[in-house]
Each structure stands twice: as structure tokens, then as C-alpha cells.
Amino acid sequence: MDLSDIRKRLDEIDTEIIRLACERLDLAEDVARAKAQSGKPIFDPGREREKLACAAQIATTSRAPQAIALMSLLMSMNRAEQAHILAHHDSHATSQLLKRSLLPADTVFPQTGTIACPGTEGSFSQQAACKLFRAPSLVYFDNFQAIFQAVSEGLADFGILPIENSTAGSVREVYDLLDTWGFSIVRSLRLKVSHHLLALPTAKISDIREIISHEQALAQSAAFIQKLGVRTRVVANTALAAEELARSGRTDLGALASRTCADLYGLQILQENVQDSQSNYTRFVVIAPGTQIYPGSTRTSLLLRLQHEPGSLYRVLERFFALDINLVKLESRPIPGTDFTFNFYFDLDCPASSPALERLLDSLSDVSVSYRLLGCYQEMV
Ligand SMILES: C=C(O[C@@H]1C=C(C(=O)O)C=C[C@H]1O)C(=O)O
């Protein structure tokens, strides 16, 4: 057989495979209806085990692994289809929550409001708040929890929080708080962060014995600090570090903070740009209670809890691939106190109103222990 004959045969086989695969998927509607009537769950592990064993037996020995992979993909697609059909009638389904949370198309993101912000004047969060809102009225808090509290009590309309840094990774506490308080992200901003070593005007670099700053700033400047060979102390944020330094009168103390803080607190910059990476970005998010989705939202954040077992992440990624959804962030953390169950943070490049996102949300409970939509929003740069 020459290549064109082989391809002709491949085309015939593929036509048959696709026709049968679609016919198989069409049956999902009947299966879903039968399951809804009998109250049976979508996933039937016993049946799937039998199907995989059967696939391996039908195939020749050398083809068994491929037959198993193909069969499990077909079954995964079938489950996703069933979940989508059933979600249509379930007002608690996340896809229905998504639809209810879409604000009318003519809603504009507020330019002003009372914003709960970490730190004090000069903090990176304050700089982010002033970029995210045109004319914000800022109230400062010295811990992240207090920001959620203030917004939930109506003392502020929105909160601002750092969620991720390009050098030090995710700010886990913020993810945990978003989850426990049931808040969502309504907008985000990527801010270039440069840390400088600040000191009193009379200090020299050789005088410095201790450096204070926020733990992320210290982590992002680890190589510089090690080279200097001084001790470090964590304070609530970079602006508070600058303020403490100015008040202390100590020439042996340094603080890692922004240029704005140097001007604000009458400090000198002993060394500029001490962060390990010169392209150091922090992502800040605006948070609000419940789920609110502003028009133009193209980024979606999800928190998924997955079992520590082979294939659990693959099954989620396969759903993204099947729906042609681009993944822009993936990070995992073990959940303390569990037997290696993991939290996975995903950011997706996917418009809030797209049918693909709706389908994805419908099918996530099938591939995860639990999941939460952390928000659909616009990312500003
Ligand atoms: C189709 C069904 O639902 C699910 C999908 C299966 C499949 O695609 O073959 C098998 C078992 C279930 O997990 C079913 O229960 O038969």
C-alpha cells in the first residue's frame, strides 16, 4: 500500500470512530435522565472499572494501555456531558451561579468607593488601589483578615490584597481567606515591584545590622540579604517597616520598601533594586462579598481540591483541553492536616460569558473533591 492508500483507509476508520463517538455522547442525555429519575450519581466507579477491563481484553495485549486510555477519555467526556445536562435543571450548579452573577452589560467598574487596604500610606497595596480606582477613599488595616471583616461589615465597599508574586509565588493566606469568607475577585492588577534598602539619612551600608520588611519583600530579596549577612525581622508590611525605621532613630536598622516610602518618611535609599529578580511583579486583587462579575471579565480563578492519586490532575487538565481553555496559572499546595489532599489554584484565560466556561464549571465536581469559583474579572496591567 502506498501512503495515499493508507491514508484513505485511515480516513474511513476515523469517519467510523467519530460517528460512533458522537453516537456514544448522544446517549449521555438518556443516561442523565435515567440517573436523575433513579437518584444515582453520574460517576459509577464499578461500571467504569468493568469497561476498562473489557477494553483491555478486546484489544491485543500490546494495545491494552492505549485501549484503556481511549476508553477512559470516552467515559470522562460522557460524564462531562451528563453533568452539563443535569446542571441545566439545578439552580445550585456553579454555572447557574455564574449566569446569575453576571452584572448587566452597561455596568461600569466603580471609579471610587471606600477601599480597605493593607498597610499604610506608601504601601504597594496603596499604589495598586490608586491604579485600580480613579479616586479611592482608603482605610488601612494591618492584617488581611481585618480587610475581609471590614468589607463584610459594610465599613468598606471593596478590599485590596496582594495575591501572587512572580518571585515568591501565591500568598496562601489570601486564597484561604477568599475561600473561608466566600468572597470573590472582581478585578486584578499586575504591579512591578522594586524594593530598595532604606535607612536613616546619616546611616552607611556598613552600619546596617538588621533589616525589617514584609515577609514577601524579604523573600524576594533573599540573595541580597544573604550577601549582606544581616539578620531580618518580619513586620506587617513594607510601609510600616519604613515608618518603624523612621521612628526608631537607629542607624543600624534598614527597611526594604518603595521609593515612595523613602520620600514619605524622610529616609535615604542606601541601595536600589535589591530584589532577586529585576522583573518582579505582584498581582493585587480587588475583593467583594459573594460573586459579582463585571462586563469584560476574561480571567477566571478557581480553587480545586484534588485527591492524592494517579491521574487526578490529568483529569482536570483534560477538561481544559477538551474545551480549548488556556491555563495561565497552576499552583498546588498540600492542605495541612490531610493525608496529602492538595489545593490547586488555577487561573484561566476564558471570558465569563463563554459556553466553554459554563461547561467546565458543570463538570468540575466530577473530577475534584470540591471546588470553588474564586472570581471572573478583568486583569489590568
Ligand atoms: C454512562 C454512564 O455514566 C458514567 C460514564 C460511563 C461511560 O461513559 O461508559 C460509565 C459509568 C459512569 O461513570 C453509565 O453509568 O453507564
Ligand as a Chemical Component Dictionary entry (heavy atoms), coordinates in Angstrom:
data_LIG
# 
_chem_comp.id                   LIG 
_chem_comp.type                 NON-POLYMER 
_chem_comp.pdbx_formal_charge   0 
_chem_comp.three_letter_code    LIG 
# 
loop_
_chem_comp_atom.comp_id 
_chem_comp_atom.atom_id 
_chem_comp_atom.alt_atom_id 
_chem_comp_atom.type_symbol 
_chem_comp_atom.charge 
_chem_comp_atom.model_Cartn_x 
_chem_comp_atom.model_Cartn_y 
_chem_comp_atom.model_Cartn_z 
_chem_comp_atom.pdbx_ordinal 
LIG C1  C1  C 0 -22.610 6.346 31.013 1  
LIG C2  C2  C 0 -22.619 6.158 32.324 2  
LIG O1  O1  O 0 -22.085 7.138 33.229 3  
LIG C3  C3  C 0 -20.715 7.195 33.522 4  
LIG C4  C4  C 0 -19.956 7.025 32.264 5  
LIG C5  C5  C 0 -19.684 5.775 31.812 6  
LIG C6  C6  C 0 -19.392 5.546 30.360 7  
LIG O2  O2  O 0 -19.154 6.525 29.647 8  
LIG O3  O3  O 0 -19.438 4.383 29.921 9  
LIG C7  C7  C 0 -19.729 4.720 32.719 10 
LIG C8  C8  C 0 -20.071 4.867 34.033 11 
LIG C9  C9  C 0 -20.381 6.172 34.608 12 
LIG O4  O4  O 0 -19.316 6.601 35.410 13 
LIG C10 C10 C 0 -23.166 4.960 32.957 14 
LIG O5  O5  O 0 -23.383 4.979 34.178 15 
LIG O6  O6  O 0 -23.391 3.999 32.228 16 
# 
loop_
_chem_comp_bond.comp_id 
_chem_comp_bond.atom_id_1 
_chem_comp_bond.atom_id_2 
_chem_comp_bond.value_order 
_chem_comp_bond.pdbx_ordinal 
LIG C1  C2  DOUB 1  
LIG C2  O1  SING 2  
LIG C2  C10 SING 3  
LIG O1  C3  SING 4  
LIG C3  C4  SING 5  
LIG C3  C9  SING 6  
LIG C4  C5  DOUB 7  
LIG C5  C6  SING 8  
LIG C5  C7  SING 9  
LIG C6  O2  DOUB 10 
LIG C6  O3  SING 11 
LIG C7  C8  DOUB 12 
LIG C8  C9  SING 13 
LIG C9  O4  SING 14 
LIG C10 O5  DOUB 15 
LIG C10 O6  SING 16 
# 
